[in-house]
Amino acid sequence: MLIIDQDMAGNVVSVKAAGTITGRDYKEILIPVLEEKIARFGKVRILYTVGRDFSGVTIGAMWNDARAIIKHLNAIERAAVISDVRWMINLTKLFSIIMPYPVKAFGMEKSAEGHAWIRG
């Protein structure tokens, strides 16, 4: 499940991942909010928090994530992942090399630093 943090102001899209993330989560939850913020602000910053209750991601979710990133590549200013899920941190670091915008990974103990960086 994806949960949008409605308290995040401005052009930041803050999403929390819990349980299993599906393609439907992207289509019905994340993409509409992402596109609304892009329409409003032109550029967005994405903060993705993956908690300990995260159990995985489906192929459909990975596909919808990739499509959303490609479609909105020029509208993303920066992205951050906050997590203690080791493979998620490593994947974020790998993708940071090829993305045209800054991408950083933060452990849960550095959550405040991640929030500050995404707003910065």
N, C-alpha and C positions, 0 to 999 in steps of 0.2 A: 504494500500500500504506500502511496505517496501522499504526504500531508503538506499543504501549503501553509507557510507561516504568514498569516495575514497581518501581523504586526510590523513586518519589514516595510519600511517606507521607501518612496522614490523608485528608482529604476532597478532595485534589487529583487530578484525572484529567489526566495528562500524556500527550499523544499526539504522535507525529512523523509527518509526511507525507513520503513518498518515492515517486517514480514517478507513476503515475496512480492517483488515488483513485476507487474505485467504490462503488456502492450496497452491494455485498456486504461491502466493508470496514467500512462503518458497521454493517450488520446483524450481522455475525459477530465484529467486533473491538471497535469503540468502544461501541456501545449496550449490550451486556451488562456491560461494565466500568462504564459510567456508571450504569446502573440498580443494580448491586451496591453502588456507593459511595453512591448516594442512599438505598438501603434501610438501609445501615449508619450513615450520618452525617446523613441528612435533607437536608443542603445540600452542594453540591459547588462546586469551583472548577476551571475548565478551562484548561489550558495547551496551546496548539496550536503546535507548532514546524514550520515549513515550510522545509525545506532547499533547497539549490541543485539537488539531484537531483529535486526536484518537477517533474513535467511536465504536470500538469493534473488536472482533476476531471470526472467524467462527470455527466450530468443526473441519473442515479439517485443519485449521491452527494449532489448538491445537494438533491434531494428528501428523502432520508433525514436529512440534516443539519437541514433546516428542520423536518421532523416531530419529530425528537428535541428540538430547542430548544423548539418549541411545547408538546410534551407535558410537558416538564420545566422550563418557564419559571420557575416559582416555587421550584424546587429549585436553581437556579444562583445562587451568590453573586456571582461575578465571572468574567470570562474574559479571557485574554490570547493574543495571537498574536505569535510571534517569527518574523520572516522578512525576507529581503531581496527577496522577490518583490513588486515595486511594486504590482501590482494587488491583491494580497492585503492589503497594508497599507492601501491606499486603501479597499477594501471593508470592512475591519474598522473603520476610522474612520467610515465612513458608517453602518454598523449600530450603532455605539456611540451614535448619536443617538437611536435608537428602542428600544433595549433597556432593560428595567426594572432592570438591574443594571450595574455598572461594566464597561466593556470597554476595553482598551488594546492598542495595537500597538507593538511594539518591533522595531528593526532587529537583525540578528544581532550587531552590535557591542555591543548593550545587552542581550544575553541574560541576564546576571547580574541586571540591574535588573528584567527581566521575571519571572525566577524569584522574586526577593525580593518583588515586588509581588503576585504570585499567592498567595504564602504569607501576606503581611501581613494 
